[in-house]
Amino acid sequence: MLRTNTAAPTWVELKLSNLSFEFRLLAPRIPLEKQQVTSDAGGLRLAIVGGGISGISAAFYASRDSRFSAVRLFESSGRLGGVIETLHKGRYLIERAADNFATLIPDALKLSRDAGLEDMLVAPREHGRQAFVLHHGRVQPIPAGFSLMQPTRVWSVLTTPTLSLRGKARLLGEFFVRARHEQSDESLESFASRRLGREAYENLVEPIVSGIFTADPTTLSMQATMPQFLAMERKSGGLIRGHLAARRADAAAAARKASGARYDQFRAPELGMNAWLEQLAAKLPSGTVSLNSPVAELSLNSPGDRANDNQTSWNLRMSPDKSEDFDAVILATPAAVSSKLLQNVSAEAANFSSTIGYASSAVVAMVVNRSNVRGRLDGFGMIVPAKEQRDALAISFTSNKYSGRTPDEEVLLRVFLGGALRPEVMDRTDAQLEEIACREVREILKWDGRANWMGVIRWPEAMPQYTVGHCDRVAQLHTALRRLPRIAVCGAAYEGVGIPQCVRSGRQAVENVVGTRSVE
Ligand SMILES: Cc1cc2nc3c(=O)[nH]c(=O)nc-3n(C[C@H](O)[C@H](O)[C@H](O)COP(=O)(O)OP(=O)(O)OC[C@H]3O[C@@H](n4cnc5c(N)ncnc54)[C@H](O)[C@@H]3O)c2cc1C
């Protein structure tokens, strides 16, 4: 059974822990109980709260920026990385959460390049670049070129067994559906059903979206999660029209996107996420990171009046007898934590942050012998529509995607359970979750035998839910924060849950605390 706090520390964690040790060696040189950290050499002293990928990115870019004279990163737990973590169990490499990131939004790749770590990254294997969907209890390929919700190949739609004749006609009829020109947000379910028809929504879009966001598409904001398709409807009149327009503009790129080559747009650290995080952390100046340092309270040392900006500073309280002052603060914590920290300084900002809800999920990771699986394993994974009425949201064939995760004769499966639509799963014991996962794999993938290794990874309240109106609420939060001196928020709660968006939000937060320039 796996739990964060009981898993044996890996060499990576031990190395990351050294950073904390290093800081503790330095700390006694500062005699005051309340350490005064103010601008010197003309630069700002910046505190970043939260050592997930968002906070690490902010620390990385700020520490290379001459506008800051000192950068400190406070993390409550004993390791950096937040939800991203690799487990090494004998011959197996298992990612607890993210196992790769997209490069279409280039920020995580850019961070790797900027840190000189691009060589660590590999693309998914060439073999098996496809995914499946469960349809009437059978595992079927997702139509080739069906990109999130955009059909790009007529032939694959006409021949897919996942839609009835009527469903196919309605899906291709998207070409003739009139565009909605209202600027207001709408739910993902509303957009997809309106444009593609109910059947394509239920059989394809709903499971894809539930798999990515572990969310309820009837409440999920289209503007916050898939703005590219909203923009396409407004600009080109629809999704098929948008694809045709893109193909006319750049035939090669559109063809790549529509084919298996889109898997080229993903990268993973060859040796696992921890190895990447460790190298990123090593690029931070010595003494930047303080592990086991939860920030309990945030306050302004003098009123946040714009005219008096130069006199104000932020006080971060870690414990009743330990606090430090800084010129600027970035909160890279989950929304509920940021909301609590903001309560003392802006009720308005705290309220906006508190409106962002989270969904819980669980992942059962299991390694099985390939020879015991009679179902299709020649892909990267499969998704399960809610209408199939099963417990699994998705099953990732994780070791098919990247080499070095298991020996070739075995396969690492990650069974995703729970999410916004199935919260009751979280009430089950680990033994029950293992039993559910085994049943799902047995029935769906025709597996027979015993798992060579199995572990339950729980994610309580870990996936932010971008409900309709999310972008407006986040904009209001940023506006409320701009009324305060040099403070910003970043992280998965606001402008995208994927690693690239988190990296981008960290970089943007660095700009937000000193000015208003948008990152490119
Ligand atoms: C199961 C799962 C699978 C995923 N798969 C993918 C994937 O394949 N690809 C992808 O791109 N994305 C994936 N994601 C999403 C992505 O990994 C996360 O959205 C992202 O890592 C979140 O980073 P973050 O820094 O914003 O937040 P977090 O990782 O939550 O970090 C926040 C940090 O703040 C710390 N903290 C909290 N309170 C305090 C405090 N008071 N003081 C100091 N520190 C504090 C926490 O300990 C934590 O380290 C997945 C997510 C999950 C849950």
Ligand as a Chemical Component Dictionary entry (heavy atoms), coordinates in Angstrom:
data_LIG
# 
_chem_comp.id                   LIG 
_chem_comp.type                 NON-POLYMER 
_chem_comp.pdbx_formal_charge   0 
_chem_comp.three_letter_code    LIG 
# 
loop_
_chem_comp_atom.comp_id 
_chem_comp_atom.atom_id 
_chem_comp_atom.alt_atom_id 
_chem_comp_atom.type_symbol 
_chem_comp_atom.charge 
_chem_comp_atom.model_Cartn_x 
_chem_comp_atom.model_Cartn_y 
_chem_comp_atom.model_Cartn_z 
_chem_comp_atom.pdbx_ordinal 
LIG C1  C1  C 0 -3.418 12.307 -10.418 1  
LIG C2  C2  C 0 -2.922 13.490 -11.211 2  
LIG C3  C3  C 0 -2.375 13.281 -12.482 3  
LIG C4  C4  C 0 -1.902 14.365 -13.228 4  
LIG N1  N1  N 0 -1.343 14.140 -14.464 5  
LIG C5  C5  C 0 -0.825 15.182 -15.162 6  
LIG C6  C6  C 0 -0.125 14.959 -16.388 7  
LIG O1  O1  O 0 0.056  13.819 -16.838 8  
LIG N2  N2  N 0 0.388  16.041 -17.045 9  
LIG C7  C7  C 0 0.253  17.314 -16.569 10 
LIG O2  O2  O 0 0.729  18.262 -17.215 11 
LIG N3  N3  N 0 -0.387 17.553 -15.388 12 
LIG C8  C8  C 0 -0.914 16.523 -14.681 13 
LIG N4  N4  N 0 -1.530 16.759 -13.470 14 
LIG C9  C9  C 0 -1.672 18.153 -12.998 15 
LIG C10 C10 C 0 -0.383 18.754 -12.458 16 
LIG O3  O3  O 0 0.517  17.753 -12.027 17 
LIG C11 C11 C 0 -0.698 19.679 -11.270 18 
LIG O4  O4  O 0 -1.763 20.547 -11.602 19 
LIG C12 C12 C 0 0.511  20.535 -10.884 20 
LIG O5  O5  O 0 1.627  19.715 -10.612 21 
LIG C13 C13 C 0 0.161  21.398 -9.670  22 
LIG O6  O6  O 0 1.304  22.143 -9.286  23 
LIG P1  P1  P 0 1.196  23.360 -8.260  24 
LIG O7  O7  O 0 2.564  23.787 -7.935  25 
LIG O8  O8  O 0 0.277  24.398 -8.798  26 
LIG O9  O9  O 0 0.449  22.771 -6.978  27 
LIG P2  P2  P 0 0.908  21.652 -5.942  28 
LIG O10 O10 O 0 1.655  20.586 -6.628  29 
LIG O11 O11 O 0 -0.329 21.291 -5.197  30 
LIG O12 O12 O 0 1.919  22.407 -4.975  31 
LIG C14 C14 C 0 1.503  23.246 -3.933  32 
LIG C15 C15 C 0 2.552  23.161 -2.832  33 
LIG O13 O13 O 0 2.219  24.073 -1.782  34 
LIG C16 C16 C 0 2.592  23.466 -0.555  35 
LIG N5  N5  N 0 1.877  24.143 0.537   36 
LIG C17 C17 C 0 0.560  24.040 0.869   37 
LIG N6  N6  N 0 0.288  24.837 1.920   38 
LIG C18 C18 C 0 1.444  25.465 2.252   39 
LIG C19 C19 C 0 1.796  26.428 3.253   40 
LIG N7  N7  N 0 0.896  26.908 4.126   41 
LIG N8  N8  N 0 3.086  26.856 3.320   42 
LIG C20 C20 C 0 4.022  26.390 2.445   43 
LIG N9  N9  N 0 3.730  25.477 1.487   44 
LIG C21 C21 C 0 2.461  25.034 1.384   45 
LIG C22 C22 C 0 2.198  22.009 -0.755  46 
LIG O14 O14 O 0 2.848  21.160 0.174   47 
LIG C23 C23 C 0 2.646  21.779 -2.192  48 
LIG O15 O15 O 0 3.975  21.317 -2.260  49 
LIG C24 C24 C 0 -1.993 15.689 -12.694 50 
LIG C25 C25 C 0 -2.529 15.888 -11.416 51 
LIG C26 C26 C 0 -2.981 14.814 -10.673 52 
LIG C27 C27 C 0 -3.515 15.066 -9.278  53 
# 
loop_
_chem_comp_bond.comp_id 
_chem_comp_bond.atom_id_1 
_chem_comp_bond.atom_id_2 
_chem_comp_bond.value_order 
_chem_comp_bond.pdbx_ordinal 
LIG C1  C2  SING 1  
LIG C2  C3  SING 2  
LIG C2  C26 DOUB 3  
LIG C3  C4  DOUB 4  
LIG C4  N1  SING 5  
LIG C4  C24 SING 6  
LIG N1  C5  DOUB 7  
LIG C5  C6  SING 8  
LIG C5  C8  SING 9  
LIG C6  O1  DOUB 10 
LIG C6  N2  SING 11 
LIG N2  C7  SING 12 
LIG C7  O2  DOUB 13 
LIG C7  N3  SING 14 
LIG N3  C8  DOUB 15 
LIG C8  N4  SING 16 
LIG N4  C9  SING 17 
LIG N4  C24 SING 18 
LIG C9  C10 SING 19 
LIG C10 O3  SING 20 
LIG C10 C11 SING 21 
LIG C11 O4  SING 22 
LIG C11 C12 SING 23 
LIG C12 O5  SING 24 
LIG C12 C13 SING 25 
LIG C13 O6  SING 26 
LIG O6  P1  SING 27 
LIG P1  O7  DOUB 28 
LIG P1  O8  SING 29 
LIG P1  O9  SING 30 
LIG O9  P2  SING 31 
LIG P2  O10 DOUB 32 
LIG P2  O11 SING 33 
LIG P2  O12 SING 34 
LIG O12 C14 SING 35 
LIG C14 C15 SING 36 
LIG C15 O13 SING 37 
LIG C15 C23 SING 38 
LIG O13 C16 SING 39 
LIG C16 N5  SING 40 
LIG C16 C22 SING 41 
LIG N5  C17 SING 42 
LIG N5  C21 SING 43 
LIG C17 N6  DOUB 44 
LIG N6  C18 SING 45 
LIG C18 C19 SING 46 
LIG C18 C21 DOUB 47 
LIG C19 N7  SING 48 
LIG C19 N8  DOUB 49 
LIG N8  C20 SING 50 
LIG C20 N9  DOUB 51 
LIG N9  C21 SING 52 
LIG C22 O14 SING 53 
LIG C22 C23 SING 54 
LIG C23 O15 SING 55 
LIG C24 C25 DOUB 56 
LIG C25 C26 SING 57 
LIG C26 C27 SING 58 
# 
